[in-house]
């Protein structure tokens, strides 16, 4: 679940999170400061380019609000955890923009927010393998993004038109067949649209070919191993069964997710 937001004023009360990881990526054109507080006592001030990262696990409350004049442009991301990790103790961290590796090539610029890409590794610690890339492509440029076997990828166009072609292996692939009805593994994303691609477990490695149009393209890619389990969710509380979801919601109502101090909840 991903929400692209532009926040200029306080908009929400503290939200319960459980059974998932929650990430807020502020894009580099964000203006001002986002105060990120939670029932574990964490208090972070996120700014342009930063990633606020939460392993919700067994559950916590969280609020994110602008401080003073602000125009916070970013993505709120909720990632499902496998059932075996849903009882983890909550953990929260802030990854600064300057801590993220930046790969500059003739095609454009890529920030490695999470995981590894192009020989560079983000310092973000995650309970499961994960890749988050924040990339820019120059007009007409292309970029290859390998996708490990058994992984799913979500690609979002933040700005510009982005062509995406999925191949089933990184090397040795046969020529793409010419089809009258078009290529089913090719799509053009306009700003604000997204797609999902998968690398089946039988493949050695898949690859996504990203192509910018006549204008620069800005995209965010989120990829990780597929979680092949049922999903039962209520907002940002995500469980693998209705019984577990009911228990988690009852725990929240009972105060087991902790409490926010009065000054934090405001």
C-alpha positions as CSV (number, residue, x, y, z in Angstrom):
1,X,0.0,0.0,0.0
2,X,1.5,3.3,-1.1
3,X,0.1,6.9,-0.8
4,X,1.6,9.8,-2.6
5,X,0.9,12.8,-0.4
6,X,1.5,16.6,-0.3
7,X,1.2,17.8,3.3
8,X,1.0,21.4,4.3
9,X,-0.8,21.2,7.6
10,X,-1.7,18.7,10.4
11,X,-4.0,16.2,8.9
12,X,-4.3,13.1,11.1
13,X,-4.5,11.8,14.7
14,X,-2.0,9.1,15.8
15,X,-2.4,5.9,13.7
16,X,-2.0,2.3,14.9
17,X,0.5,0.1,13.0
18,X,1.0,-3.6,13.4
19,X,2.2,-6.6,11.4
20,X,4.0,-4.5,8.8
21,X,6.8,-2.1,8.1
22,X,5.9,1.5,7.5
23,X,8.1,3.9,5.5
24,X,7.8,7.6,4.7
25,X,10.0,8.8,2.0
26,X,10.2,12.5,1.6
27,X,11.1,13.4,-1.9
28,X,13.9,15.8,-2.6
29,X,11.7,18.8,-3.4
30,X,9.9,18.6,0.0
31,X,10.0,21.9,1.9
32,X,10.1,22.1,5.7
33,X,10.2,19.5,8.5
34,X,8.1,16.5,9.3
35,X,7.9,15.7,13.0
36,X,7.6,11.9,13.4
37,X,6.7,10.7,16.9
38,X,5.5,7.4,18.3
39,X,4.3,5.5,21.4
40,X,7.9,4.1,21.8
41,X,9.1,7.5,22.7
42,X,10.9,8.2,19.4
43,X,10.9,11.8,18.1
44,X,12.5,12.4,14.6
45,X,12.6,15.5,12.4
46,X,12.6,14.3,8.8
47,X,13.5,16.6,5.9
48,X,13.8,16.5,2.1
49,X,15.2,13.2,0.9
50,X,15.0,11.5,4.2
51,X,13.4,8.1,4.9
52,X,11.5,7.5,8.2
53,X,11.4,3.7,8.8
54,X,9.2,1.8,11.2
55,X,9.1,-1.9,11.9
56,X,5.7,-2.0,13.5
57,X,5.7,-5.7,14.3
58,X,3.6,-6.3,17.4
59,X,2.2,-2.7,17.3
60,X,2.7,0.9,18.0
61,X,1.0,4.3,17.5
62,X,2.6,6.9,15.3
63,X,2.0,10.5,14.1
64,X,3.7,12.5,11.4
65,X,3.0,16.2,11.1
66,X,4.6,19.3,9.5
67,X,6.4,21.8,11.7
68,X,5.7,25.4,10.8
69,X,5.4,26.4,7.1
70,X,5.9,23.3,5.0
71,X,5.1,21.6,1.7
72,X,6.0,17.9,2.4
73,X,5.9,15.9,-0.8
74,X,6.5,12.2,-0.3
75,X,5.3,8.6,-0.3
76,X,3.8,6.7,2.6
77,X,4.6,3.0,2.2
78,X,3.2,0.0,4.1
79,X,5.0,-3.3,3.5
80,X,3.5,-6.6,4.7
81,X,5.6,-8.7,7.0
82,X,5.6,-12.5,6.8
83,X,3.5,-14.0,9.6
84,X,6.7,-15.3,11.4
85,X,7.8,-11.6,11.8
86,X,4.6,-10.0,12.8
87,X,5.4,-10.3,16.5
88,X,8.7,-8.4,16.3
89,X,9.2,-5.7,18.8
90,X,8.7,-2.3,17.2
91,X,11.8,-0.5,16.0
92,X,12.0,3.0,14.4
93,X,14.8,4.8,12.7
94,X,15.5,7.9,10.5
95,X,17.8,7.5,7.4
96,X,19.1,10.9,6.3
97,X,19.3,11.7,2.6
98,X,23.1,12.2,2.9
99,X,23.5,8.6,4.2
100,X,22.0,7.0,1.0
101,X,24.3,6.0,-1.8
102,X,23.8,8.0,-5.0
103,X,24.7,6.5,-8.3
104,X,25.3,9.0,-11.1
105,X,25.6,7.7,-14.7
106,X,25.1,9.1,-18.2
107,X,21.4,7.8,-18.0
108,X,20.6,9.7,-14.8
109,X,20.8,9.6,-11.0
110,X,19.6,6.9,-8.6
111,X,19.4,7.1,-4.8
112,X,19.7,3.7,-3.1
113,X,17.2,4.2,-0.3
114,X,17.1,0.6,0.9
115,X,18.9,-2.6,-0.2
116,X,21.6,-2.8,-2.8
117,X,21.9,-1.7,-6.4
118,X,24.8,-1.3,-8.8
119,X,27.3,-2.4,-6.2
120,X,26.1,0.1,-3.6
121,X,24.4,-0.8,-0.3
122,X,22.0,1.3,1.7
123,X,22.8,1.4,5.5
124,X,19.1,0.8,6.3
125,X,18.6,-2.4,8.4
126,X,15.4,-4.3,7.4
127,X,13.9,-7.5,8.7
128,X,13.5,-8.9,5.2
129,X,15.4,-8.3,1.9
130,X,14.1,-5.1,0.4
131,X,15.1,-2.6,-2.4
132,X,13.8,1.0,-2.6
133,X,15.2,3.2,-5.4
134,X,14.5,6.8,-6.0
135,X,15.6,7.5,-9.6
136,X,15.8,10.2,-12.3
137,X,16.3,9.4,-16.0
138,X,17.4,12.0,-18.5
139,X,15.2,12.4,-21.7
140,X,15.5,9.3,-23.9
141,X,17.7,7.5,-21.4
142,X,17.3,3.8,-20.4
143,X,18.2,1.9,-17.2
144,X,18.3,-1.9,-16.4
145,X,17.1,-2.9,-13.0
146,X,17.7,-6.6,-12.1
147,X,15.0,-8.3,-10.1
148,X,16.0,-11.4,-8.1
149,X,13.9,-14.6,-8.6
150,X,10.7,-14.8,-6.5
151,X,10.6,-11.0,-6.1
152,X,7.8,-8.6,-6.8
153,X,8.4,-5.0,-7.8
154,X,6.2,-1.9,-7.7
155,X,7.2,1.0,-10.0
156,X,5.7,4.5,-9.7
157,X,6.1,7.4,-12.0
158,X,6.5,10.6,-9.8
159,X,7.1,12.9,-12.8
160,X,7.2,12.5,-16.6
161,X,6.4,9.5,-18.8
162,X,8.2,6.3,-18.0
163,X,8.3,3.2,-20.2
164,X,8.8,-0.1,-18.4
165,X,9.5,-3.4,-20.1
166,X,9.8,-6.7,-18.2
167,X,12.2,-9.3,-19.4
168,X,12.4,-12.8,-17.9
169,X,16.2,-13.0,-17.6
170,X,19.0,-10.6,-17.5
171,X,21.1,-12.2,-20.3
172,X,20.5,-14.7,-23.1
173,X,16.9,-13.7,-23.6
174,X,15.4,-14.4,-27.0
175,X,14.4,-11.4,-29.1
176,X,11.0,-10.0,-28.1
177,X,8.3,-11.4,-30.4
178,X,6.4,-9.0,-32.6
179,X,2.7,-9.1,-31.7
180,X,-0.1,-7.4,-33.5
181,X,-1.8,-6.6,-30.2
182,X,1.4,-5.2,-28.7
183,X,3.8,-6.3,-26.1
184,X,2.0,-7.5,-22.9
185,X,5.2,-7.0,-20.9
186,X,5.5,-3.3,-21.8
187,X,3.7,-0.3,-20.3
188,X,4.0,3.4,-20.3
189,X,3.5,5.1,-16.9
190,X,2.3,8.7,-16.8
191,X,2.9,10.8,-13.7
192,X,0.9,9.4,-10.8
193,X,0.5,5.9,-12.2
194,X,2.1,2.6,-11.1
195,X,2.6,-1.0,-12.1
196,X,3.6,-4.3,-10.5
197,X,6.0,-6.8,-12.0
198,X,7.2,-10.2,-10.8
199,X,10.2,-12.5,-11.4
200,X,8.9,-16.1,-11.1
201,X,11.0,-18.3,-8.8
202,X,12.0,-20.6,-11.7
203,X,13.9,-17.8,-13.4
204,X,17.5,-17.1,-12.7
205,X,16.9,-13.3,-12.6
206,X,14.4,-11.0,-14.1
207,X,15.1,-7.5,-15.3
208,X,13.1,-4.3,-15.8
209,X,14.1,-1.9,-18.6
210,X,13.2,1.6,-17.7
211,X,12.9,4.2,-20.5
212,X,12.3,8.0,-20.2
213,X,10.3,9.8,-22.8
214,X,11.1,13.2,-24.3
215,X,11.2,14.8,-20.8
216,X,13.1,13.7,-17.6
217,X,11.4,10.9,-15.7
218,X,11.3,10.5,-11.9
219,X,10.4,7.1,-10.5
220,X,10.3,5.2,-7.3
221,X,10.8,1.4,-7.3
222,X,10.0,-0.8,-4.3
223,X,10.9,-4.5,-4.6
224,X,11.2,-7.5,-2.3
225,X,10.5,-11.3,-1.9
226,X,6.8,-12.2,-2.5
227,X,4.9,-12.8,0.7
228,X,2.6,-15.7,-0.3
229,X,0.2,-15.5,2.6
230,X,-3.4,-14.3,3.1
231,X,-3.8,-10.6,3.9
232,X,-6.4,-9.3,6.4
233,X,-6.0,-5.6,7.2
234,X,-7.7,-2.7,8.8
235,X,-5.9,0.5,7.8
236,X,-2.2,-0.1,8.7
237,X,-2.8,-3.1,10.9
238,X,-2.0,-6.1,8.6
239,X,-2.4,-9.7,9.6
240,X,-2.4,-13.2,8.0
241,X,-5.8,-14.2,9.3
242,X,-9.1,-12.7,10.5
243,X,-8.5,-14.1,14.0
244,X,-5.1,-12.4,14.2
245,X,-6.5,-9.1,12.9
246,X,-9.3,-9.2,15.5
247,X,-6.7,-9.9,18.3
248,X,-4.5,-7.0,17.1
249,X,-7.4,-4.6,17.0
250,X,-8.4,-5.7,20.5
251,X,-4.8,-5.1,21.7
252,X,-4.9,-1.6,20.2
253,X,-8.2,-0.8,22.0
254,X,-6.8,-2.2,25.2
255,X,-3.8,0.2,25.0
256,X,-1.2,-2.5,24.2
257,X,0.2,-0.4,21.4
258,X,1.3,2.2,24.0
259,X,0.2,5.8,24.4
260,X,1.3,9.1,23.0
261,X,2.2,11.9,25.4
262,X,-0.2,14.8,25.2
263,X,2.4,17.0,23.5
264,X,3.2,14.2,21.0
265,X,-0.4,13.6,20.0
266,X,-1.2,17.3,19.4
